[in-house]
Amino acid sequence: MRLTNDIFGIALRNSEYLAARHATLARNIANADTPGFTPSDLLPFSAASATDVSAHLTEANGLEVVHSGNGVDLERELLAAGETARQYAMNTAITRAFHRLALAATKA
């Protein structure tokens, strides 16, 4: 049962990461016309989960934010938002499959 808890724990952390990344990208898009605004993005999930996240004091739910230093590029932001949506859909599908597997194992 520990493996199942680990899988669902990773899926939960990934969902939280994707929600924080979505909020960060949405803030970038919303401030596209704001003079002097510096867009930001989160470190990739693999890098954020490999470090001690609690050691970083950051802007987005304990995840380290990387400031790009350039103006907002709407095309890049929209591509990143689409990538985040695809990752979230994949995370949800994997979680659903493991949930069905766990239910089948307990019914047998």
Backbone as CSV, one residue per row, in Angstrom:
resi,resn,N_x,N_y,N_z,CA_x,CA_y,CA_z,C_x,C_y,C_z
1,MET,0.814,-1.192,0.000,0.000,0.000,0.000,0.865,1.267,0.000
2,ARG,2.113,1.124,0.468,3.005,2.287,0.490,3.268,2.799,-0.922
3,LEU,3.442,1.882,-1.894,3.681,2.296,-3.276,2.515,3.124,-3.790
4,THR,1.301,2.708,-3.474,0.120,3.447,-3.903,0.112,4.840,-3.286
5,ASN,0.434,4.936,-1.992,0.480,6.245,-1.332,1.555,7.135,-1.948
6,ASP,2.721,6.542,-2.289,3.784,7.318,-2.923,3.343,7.837,-4.289
7,ILE,2.681,7.002,-5.066,2.226,7.397,-6.398,1.223,8.538,-6.288
8,PHE,0.261,8.413,-5.390,-0.738,9.469,-5.236,-0.129,10.732,-4.634
9,GLY,0.874,10.589,-3.789,1.564,11.749,-3.231,2.314,12.528,-4.306
10,ILE,2.990,11.806,-5.183,3.694,12.456,-6.289,2.689,13.133,-7.214
11,ALA,1.584,12.463,-7.494,0.554,13.052,-8.359,-0.013,14.321,-7.731
12,LEU,-0.208,14.312,-6.410,-0.707,15.505,-5.715,0.287,16.654,-5.816
13,ARG,1.569,16.371,-5.563,2.584,17.428,-5.650,2.678,17.962,-7.082
14,ASN,2.565,17.073,-8.075,2.606,17.504,-9.463,1.401,18.390,-9.785
15,SER,0.231,18.026,-9.286,-0.960,18.859,-9.511,-0.795,20.236,-8.881
16,GLU,-0.245,20.286,-7.680,-0.005,21.566,-7.020,1.004,22.395,-7.812
17,TYR,2.053,21.738,-8.316,3.044,22.426,-9.133,2.391,23.004,-10.391
18,LEU,1.579,22.187,-11.074,0.948,22.643,-12.313,-0.016,23.808,-12.053
19,ALA,-0.729,23.772,-10.933,-1.624,24.883,-10.588,-0.820,26.160,-10.336
20,ALA,0.300,26.040,-9.633,1.150,27.207,-9.371,1.754,27.732,-10.664
21,ARG,2.159,26.828,-11.568,2.724,27.269,-12.844,1.656,27.962,-13.687
22,HIS,0.456,27.418,-13.666,-0.642,28.039,-14.409,-0.902,29.456,-13.898
23,ALA,-0.913,29.626,-12.593,-1.135,30.955,-12.006,-0.008,31.918,-12.378
24,THR,1.225,31.424,-12.384,2.366,32.255,-12.751,2.272,32.702,-14.204
25,LEU,1.935,31.763,-15.102,1.808,32.090,-16.523,0.626,33.038,-16.760
26,ALA,-0.473,32.828,-16.042,-1.630,33.714,-16.181,-1.281,35.134,-15.738
27,ARG,-0.483,35.246,-14.668,-0.052,36.572,-14.205,0.827,37.243,-15.269
28,ASN,1.685,36.451,-15.918,2.519,37.003,-16.993,1.657,37.539,-18.130
29,ILE,0.660,36.762,-18.539,-0.216,37.164,-19.642,-1.041,38.390,-19.250
30,ALA,-1.545,38.400,-18.017,-2.371,39.520,-17.562,-1.581,40.821,-17.507
31,ASN,-0.285,40.731,-17.278,0.547,41.926,-17.160,1.368,42.199,-18.414
32,ALA,0.923,41.678,-19.546,1.669,41.839,-20.798,1.837,43.307,-21.173
33,ASP,0.892,44.161,-20.829,0.960,45.580,-21.177,1.438,46.461,-20.031
34,THR,1.831,45.869,-18.917,2.271,46.637,-17.765,3.723,47.061,-17.960
35,PRO,3.991,48.357,-17.970,5.371,48.815,-18.146,6.266,48.328,-17.011
36,GLY,7.435,47.820,-17.359,8.405,47.386,-16.366,8.130,46.031,-15.741
37,PHE,7.069,45.344,-16.159,6.763,44.032,-15.585,7.793,43.016,-16.053
38,THR,8.276,42.208,-15.141,9.231,41.150,-15.467,8.524,39.806,-15.366
39,PRO,8.386,39.084,-16.487,7.715,37.781,-16.433,8.553,36.760,-15.679
40,SER,7.903,35.735,-15.170,8.599,34.685,-14.438,7.993,33.337,-14.797
41,ASP,8.698,32.295,-14.432,8.223,30.931,-14.639,8.768,30.090,-13.502
42,LEU,8.224,28.915,-13.304,8.706,28.016,-12.267,9.789,27.111,-12.823
43,LEU,10.643,26.634,-11.934,11.581,25.598,-12.333,10.777,24.374,-12.769
44,PRO,11.338,23.520,-13.626,10.623,22.292,-13.998,10.298,21.455,-12.760
45,PHE,9.226,20.671,-12.837,8.778,19.874,-11.685,9.881,18.940,-11.203
46,SER,10.631,18.345,-12.120,11.690,17.415,-11.720,12.749,18.129,-10.879
47,ALA,13.088,19.361,-11.227,14.073,20.115,-10.453,13.475,20.605,-9.142
48,ALA,12.223,21.027,-9.170,11.564,21.529,-7.956,11.346,20.410,-6.949
49,SER,11.036,19.193,-7.423,10.775,18.093,-6.501,12.061,17.443,-6.016
50,ALA,13.176,17.652,-6.733,14.442,17.045,-6.330,15.125,17.837,-5.220
51,THR,14.774,19.107,-5.061,15.396,19.935,-4.033,14.488,19.991,-2.816
52,ASP,15.027,20.487,-1.738,14.224,20.697,-0.536,13.428,21.973,-0.742
53,VAL,12.182,21.816,-1.149,11.350,22.958,-1.514,11.141,23.889,-0.333
54,SER,11.092,23.360,0.870,10.845,24.213,2.037,12.015,25.152,2.310
55,ALA,13.177,24.896,1.730,14.335,25.756,1.969,14.270,27.038,1.152
56,HIS,13.394,27.094,0.158,13.299,28.253,-0.717,12.140,29.147,-0.283
57,LEU,12.411,30.422,-0.148,11.358,31.397,0.108,11.013,31.997,-1.247
58,THR,9.842,31.634,-1.770,9.533,31.995,-3.147,8.139,32.558,-3.260
59,GLU,7.765,32.903,-4.484,6.489,33.554,-4.739,5.337,32.592,-4.951
60,ALA,5.580,31.380,-5.389,4.492,30.509,-5.847,4.428,29.218,-5.052
61,ASN,3.739,29.242,-3.953,3.463,28.031,-3.169,4.712,27.231,-2.839
62,GLY,5.802,27.883,-2.486,7.000,27.173,-2.088,7.829,26.646,-3.234
63,LEU,7.526,27.022,-4.463,8.297,26.572,-5.611,9.184,27.712,-6.090
64,GLU,10.391,27.377,-6.478,11.345,28.405,-6.875,10.957,29.027,-8.208
65,VAL,10.911,30.338,-8.243,10.527,31.080,-9.434,11.792,31.563,-10.138
66,VAL,11.801,31.435,-11.461,12.921,31.896,-12.264,12.454,33.107,-13.056
67,HIS,13.087,34.260,-12.846,12.730,35.474,-13.578,13.488,35.501,-14.891
68,SER,12.766,35.711,-15.968,13.398,35.670,-17.283,14.141,36.949,-17.602
69,GLY,13.733,38.088,-17.047,14.417,39.341,-17.279,13.998,40.034,-18.567
70,ASN,13.213,39.401,-19.396,12.753,40.001,-20.644,11.303,40.423,-20.499
71,GLY,10.801,41.121,-21.522,9.388,41.467,-21.550,8.547,40.228,-21.804
72,VAL,7.252,40.355,-21.639,6.340,39.233,-21.823,6.227,38.907,-23.307
73,ASP,6.475,37.660,-23.662,6.287,37.164,-25.021,5.004,36.321,-24.990
74,LEU,3.907,36.894,-25.485,2.611,36.219,-25.385,2.617,34.846,-26.043
75,GLU,3.298,34.718,-27.159,3.342,33.421,-27.831,3.989,32.367,-26.940
76,ARG,5.106,32.709,-26.306,5.784,31.765,-25.412,4.910,31.438,-24.205
77,GLU,4.252,32.460,-23.660,3.402,32.245,-22.484,2.223,31.323,-22.826
78,LEU,1.619,31.533,-23.988,0.486,30.688,-24.386,0.933,29.267,-24.687
79,LEU,2.107,29.105,-25.285,2.638,27.756,-25.509,2.914,27.060,-24.174
80,ALA,3.480,27.794,-23.228,3.745,27.223,-21.910,2.443,26.862,-21.193
81,ALA,1.412,27.693,-21.350,0.109,27.387,-20.733,-0.491,26.130,-21.353
82,GLY,-0.355,25.963,-22.663,-0.833,24.748,-23.319,-0.075,23.523,-22.861
83,GLU,1.239,23.664,-22.697,2.060,22.557,-22.194,1.631,22.176,-20.777
84,THR,1.352,23.185,-19.951,0.898,22.925,-18.582,-0.435,22.192,-18.584
85,ALA,-1.349,22.578,-19.465,-2.651,21.903,-19.556,-2.472,20.448,-19.987
86,ARG,-1.577,20.187,-20.931,-1.324,18.801,-21.361,-0.722,17.977,-20.230
87,GLN,0.208,18.565,-19.478,0.810,17.851,-18.354,-0.231,17.545,-17.282
88,TYR,-1.128,18.482,-17.034,-2.178,18.263,-16.049,-3.111,17.137,-16.500
89,ALA,-3.467,17.117,-17.789,-4.324,16.053,-18.314,-3.638,14.701,-18.193
90,MET,-2.332,14.647,-18.478,-1.602,13.393,-18.347,-1.540,12.959,-16.888
91,ASN,-1.277,13.894,-15.980,-1.233,13.580,-14.547,-2.573,13.016,-14.084
92,THR,-3.657,13.631,-14.536,-4.990,13.172,-14.152,-5.263,11.774,-14.695
93,ALA,-4.888,11.517,-15.939,-5.106,10.195,-16.535,-4.308,9.117,-15.810
94,ILE,-3.065,9.408,-15.476,-2.233,8.435,-14.751,-2.804,8.177,-13.366
95,THR,-3.217,9.228,-12.683,-3.802,9.070,-11.350,-5.077,8.232,-11.417
96,ARG,-5.912,8.501,-12.404,-7.146,7.734,-12.581,-6.839,6.255,-12.830
97,ALA,-5.839,5.964,-13.657,-5.482,4.574,-13.953,-4.979,3.855,-12.700
98,PHE,-4.121,4.522,-11.917,-3.634,3.890,-10.685,-4.757,3.737,-9.661
99,HIS,-5.702,4.651,-9.639,-6.837,4.530,-8.730,-7.672,3.306,-9.092
100,ARG,-7.943,3.127,-10.384,-8.689,1.939,-10.826,-7.921,0.662,-10.501
101,LEU,-6.608,0.689,-10.686,-5.781,-0.486,-10.368,-5.843,-0.798,-8.884
102,ALA,-5.766,0.224,-8.043,-5.839,0.014,-6.585,-7.207,-0.525,-6.185
103,LEU,-8.273,-0.001,-6.799,-9.615,-0.515,-6.496,-9.762,-1.960,-6.934
104,ALA,-9.247,-2.291,-8.105,-9.332,-3.675,-8.593,-8.551,-4.628,-7.682
105,ALA,-7.412,-4.175,-7.187,-6.598,-5.008,-6.309,-7.290,-5.250,-4.974
106,THR,-8.001,-4.269,-4.467,-8.667,-4.447,-3.181,-9.955,-5.257,-3.306
107,LYS,-10.581,-5.259,-4.479,-11.809,-6.035,-4.691,-11.514,-7.511,-4.907
108,ALA,-10.324,-7.802,-5.393,-9.992,-9.198,-5.708,-9.697,-10.026,-4.504
